[in-house]
Amino acid sequence: MGTGGPGYRDTTMSLIDLHLHLLPGVDDGPPDEAESLTHARRLMLAGVREATVTPHVGHPSFPLDVATIPERTAALQATLDRERIGLRLHPGGEIHAQAAPHLGAGELDLIANGPRGARWVLLEVPFAGIDAGFLAGCANVRSHGFGIVVAHPERAGGFLDAGLDALSPELVRGAVLQVSVCSLLGRHGEEARAAGEHLVGAGLAYVLASDGHGGHRSHTLGAGAELARRAGASTVRARQLTEANPAFLLRTGLPATAPRPVPVRRRPAAAA
């Protein structure tokens, strides 16, 4: 595997992006189909071959009928096929923390991935920090039989100070963490970058994803493996984060509750 910079493209990779805003005209992702196609071609050049499209669900700024997401995904897939862009899409959604306590099983199933009995959804952390409302949302999702992939936990305020401790019971119940490439690139500030690097380096991150938004966030998961290595992951681990683990989630899934011991490796205290 090569060792290029963040823009490096390794054509031997077959990356799977589980957090991607690619549907046109539904949120702060691509405004139209042309921009969606432009970013899809960019993904292909970067080695991404499969992705879940994850428009914002329940976000106060982006009203979207969850029931339309599978149809919108199928329509974009048909356009990709017509344009001979070999990217396979799955319908999904990035659930806003305020909406998570109120979604029912039917709505969750429309945006879940994985096989029956082990379906999971992507649940966004509140940027102000992990709080009781977010944990209530996690409990609601699990009560309906869905596993949880926590979207970009590194972006929750104070995550390394208290958020990781607050979230650890969910990790013990089986939730897994998705760190974003844009955080590792420093595009959400130093705190998010440091937290993301800690999660990768300490082995707490389960997958990397781009959280790409088409036109105004044009980075891809192609940068993920190198950024993971810079954060302390081995080459094998970097490929697990960007290829094997996302594939496992799509094919094998994540049960709603899978108790297992999860070491919470905190950031070392600063020297006095």
NUVO-867133 format. One line per 4 residues: number of its first residue (from 1); their letters; for each residue x, y, z negated of C-alpha. Coordinates in Angstrom, 2 decimals, decimal comma. Last residue first. Layout:
NUM = A = X Y Z; ...
***
This chain:
272 = AAAA = 2,51 19,25 -35,23; 2,48 16,85 -32,29; -0,82 16,68 -30,48; -3,02 13,75 -31,38
268 = PRRR = -3,01 10,88 -28,90; -6,11 10,83 -26,67; -8,55 8,23 -27,91; -8,64 4,64 -26,85
264 = VPVP = -12,12 3,37 -27,56; -11,69 -0,39 -27,30; -14,81 -2,00 -25,85; -16,05 -5,22 -27,43
260 = RPAT = -18,82 -6,81 -25,36; -22,59 -6,72 -25,47; -24,17 -6,97 -22,02; -27,41 -5,03 -22,13
256 = APLG = -29,14 -3,76 -19,01; -27,19 -6,23 -16,88; -24,71 -4,89 -14,32; -24,67 -6,01 -10,70
252 = TRLL = -23,14 -8,96 -8,87; -23,00 -7,64 -5,28; -23,17 -3,87 -5,73; -21,39 -3,74 -9,09
248 = FAPN = -18,73 -6,20 -7,94; -18,07 -4,16 -4,79; -17,55 -1,04 -6,91; -15,12 -3,04 -9,08
244 = AETL = -13,13 -4,51 -6,19; -12,63 -1,40 -4,06; -11,88 1,96 -5,69; -11,23 1,07 -9,33
240 = QRAR = -9,84 -2,38 -8,49; -7,50 -0,80 -5,98; -6,08 1,51 -8,61; -5,72 -1,42 -11,01
236 = VTSA = -3,59 -3,34 -8,52; -1,41 -0,29 -7,86; -1,01 0,21 -11,59; -2,92 2,96 -13,34
232 = GARR = -1,05 5,77 -15,09; -2,91 8,92 -14,07; -0,68 9,31 -11,01; -1,68 5,79 -10,02
228 = ALEA = -5,35 6,76 -10,25; -4,73 9,84 -8,09; -3,10 7,62 -5,46; -6,04 5,21 -5,47
224 = GAGL = -8,68 7,93 -5,36; -7,55 10,11 -2,45; -9,51 8,04 0,08; -12,53 8,44 -2,19
220 = THSR = -13,24 11,60 -0,23; -12,69 15,35 -0,46; -15,03 17,59 1,58; -16,77 19,28 -1,30
216 = HGGH = -18,34 22,33 0,43; -19,48 20,61 3,62; -20,27 17,11 2,43; -20,98 16,90 -1,28
212 = GDSA = -18,44 14,36 -2,47; -18,91 12,87 -5,94; -15,83 10,89 -4,85; -16,08 7,70 -6,87
208 = LVYA = -13,68 5,90 -9,20; -14,87 2,82 -11,01; -14,51 1,12 -14,38; -12,82 3,92 -16,34
204 = LGAG = -11,76 2,87 -19,83; -8,32 1,52 -18,87; -6,40 4,07 -20,93; -4,85 5,66 -17,82
200 = VLHE = -8,15 6,02 -16,01; -10,08 7,41 -18,99; -7,16 9,67 -19,94; -6,81 10,97 -16,38
196 = GAAR = -10,50 11,85 -16,32; -10,26 13,64 -19,66; -7,23 15,63 -18,53; -8,90 16,63 -15,25
192 = AEEG = -12,16 17,53 -16,98; -10,36 19,76 -19,48; -8,16 21,33 -16,80; -11,01 22,58 -14,66
188 = HRGL = -13,66 21,12 -12,39; -11,54 21,06 -9,23; -8,54 19,53 -10,98; -7,98 16,83 -8,34
184 = LSCV = -8,74 14,22 -10,99; -12,12 15,88 -11,48; -12,79 15,87 -7,74; -11,98 12,16 -7,61
180 = SVQL = -14,76 11,43 -10,07; -14,63 8,99 -13,00; -17,38 6,37 -13,28; -17,79 4,76 -16,71
176 = VAGR = -19,47 1,48 -17,58; -22,49 0,71 -19,78; -22,46 -2,71 -21,42; -23,95 -2,34 -24,90
172 = VLEP = -20,46 -1,70 -26,28; -20,08 1,12 -23,77; -23,37 2,60 -24,96; -22,14 2,49 -28,55
168 = SLAD = -18,94 4,30 -27,40; -20,76 7,36 -26,05; -20,61 9,41 -29,24; -16,96 8,48 -29,79
164 = LGAD = -16,14 9,48 -26,22; -18,01 12,74 -26,63; -16,21 13,85 -29,79; -12,86 15,44 -28,94
160 = LFGG = -12,12 13,70 -25,64; -15,51 14,63 -24,23; -15,56 18,19 -25,51; -17,80 19,34 -22,66
156 = AREP = -19,03 16,53 -20,46; -17,08 16,58 -17,18; -14,99 13,52 -18,10; -18,21 11,49 -18,25
152 = HAVV = -18,30 11,63 -14,42; -21,43 9,50 -13,85; -22,22 6,85 -16,47; -23,10 3,56 -14,77
148 = IGFG = -26,02 2,13 -16,70; -27,77 -1,23 -16,57; -31,49 -1,46 -15,97; -34,13 -3,50 -17,82
144 = HSRV = -36,79 -0,87 -18,52; -35,59 -0,46 -22,10; -32,07 0,10 -20,74; -33,17 3,22 -18,89
140 = NACG = -35,04 4,53 -21,92; -32,08 3,94 -24,23; -29,72 5,76 -21,87; -32,13 8,70 -21,73
136 = ALFG = -32,26 8,78 -25,52; -28,43 8,85 -25,52; -28,54 11,88 -23,24; -31,04 13,65 -25,48
132 = ADIG = -28,98 12,88 -28,59; -25,95 14,64 -27,14; -22,90 14,06 -24,94; -21,60 17,49 -23,97
128 = AFPV = -22,59 20,78 -22,35; -22,04 19,21 -18,92; -24,88 16,77 -19,54; -23,80 13,30 -18,34
124 = ELLV = -25,25 11,94 -15,10; -26,82 8,47 -14,99; -26,16 6,18 -12,03; -28,50 3,18 -11,99
120 = WRAG = -28,15 -0,56 -12,51; -29,77 -3,82 -11,44; -28,66 -7,06 -13,07; -31,76 -9,24 -13,23
116 = RPGN = -32,51 -8,73 -9,57; -29,36 -8,03 -7,60; -27,39 -4,75 -7,68; -28,48 -1,21 -6,99
112 = AILD = -31,11 1,06 -8,52; -32,69 4,09 -6,82; -36,18 2,73 -6,14; -35,99 0,50 -9,23
108 = LEGA = -35,68 3,54 -11,48; -38,92 5,00 -10,17; -40,80 1,75 -10,72; -39,34 1,23 -14,20
104 = GLHP = -40,39 4,65 -15,42; -38,40 7,85 -15,68; -38,97 10,07 -18,74; -35,85 9,75 -20,88
100 = AAQA = -33,60 10,08 -17,80; -35,06 13,34 -16,52; -33,17 15,74 -18,78; -29,89 13,89 -18,18
96 = HIEG = -30,21 14,22 -14,40; -30,23 10,90 -12,57; -27,78 10,68 -9,68; -29,64 8,64 -7,09
92 = GPHL = -29,39 5,51 -4,99; -30,19 4,19 -1,54; -27,46 2,01 0,00; -25,41 3,03 3,04
88 = RLGI = -23,08 1,10 5,34; -20,58 3,27 7,26; -19,56 2,14 10,73; -20,23 5,38 12,59
84 = RERD = -21,39 4,30 16,05; -23,51 7,44 16,54; -26,66 5,31 16,79; -25,62 3,37 13,72
80 = LTAQ = -25,03 6,58 11,79; -28,45 7,85 12,90; -30,14 4,65 11,78; -28,33 4,87 8,44
76 = LAAT = -29,59 8,44 8,01; -33,18 7,27 8,56; -32,73 4,32 6,20; -31,42 6,64 3,49
72 = REPI = -34,33 9,03 3,92; -36,77 6,12 3,63; -35,07 4,77 0,50; -34,98 8,30 -1,04
68 = TAVD = -38,61 9,26 -0,38; -40,06 7,62 -3,52; -37,74 9,72 -5,70; -39,62 12,85 -4,66
64 = LPFS = -37,02 15,61 -4,81; -36,94 18,91 -6,66; -33,40 20,30 -6,61; -32,79 23,07 -9,16
60 = PHGV = -34,44 21,33 -12,13; -32,55 18,09 -11,45; -34,87 15,11 -11,78; -32,91 13,01 -9,30
56 = HPTV = -29,87 14,54 -7,63; -29,00 12,75 -4,41; -26,91 9,58 -4,75; -26,11 7,90 -1,44
52 = TAER = -24,51 4,56 -2,25; -21,48 3,89 -0,13; -19,75 1,40 2,15; -16,81 1,51 4,55
48 = VGAL = -14,65 4,27 3,07; -11,17 4,11 4,63; -10,41 7,84 4,78; -11,21 8,05 8,50
44 = MLRR = -14,61 6,49 7,78; -15,33 9,03 5,07; -14,49 11,93 7,38; -16,88 10,50 9,96
40 = AHTL = -19,58 10,42 7,29; -18,72 14,01 6,37; -19,31 15,25 9,90; -22,45 13,14 10,19
36 = SEAE = -23,93 14,65 7,05; -23,00 18,14 8,26; -24,89 17,53 11,52; -27,85 16,11 9,59
32 = DPPG = -28,43 19,32 7,68; -27,60 21,15 4,45; -25,00 18,59 3,36; -24,95 18,26 -0,44
28 = DDVG = -26,40 20,77 -2,88; -29,77 19,01 -2,81; -32,18 17,45 -0,29; -31,19 18,90 3,09
24 = PLLH = -29,16 16,04 4,50; -28,45 12,86 2,53; -24,71 12,61 1,87; -24,21 13,34 -1,82
20 = LHLD = -21,90 10,51 -2,91; -21,38 8,54 -6,09; -20,85 4,79 -5,55; -18,09 5,05 -2,94
16 = ILSM = -16,80 1,70 -1,67; -13,33 1,61 -0,11; -12,07 -0,90 2,42; -8,36 -0,16 2,42
12 = TTDR = -5,89 -1,21 5,11; -6,42 2,14 6,88; -4,61 3,98 4,11; -5,34 7,70 4,33
8 = YGPG = -3,32 10,21 2,32; -4,99 13,51 1,49; -4,16 13,24 -2,21; -0,51 12,52 -1,43
4 = GTGM = 1,02 9,42 0,18; 2,15 6,25 -1,58; 1,33 3,47 0,85; 0,00 0,00 0,00
***
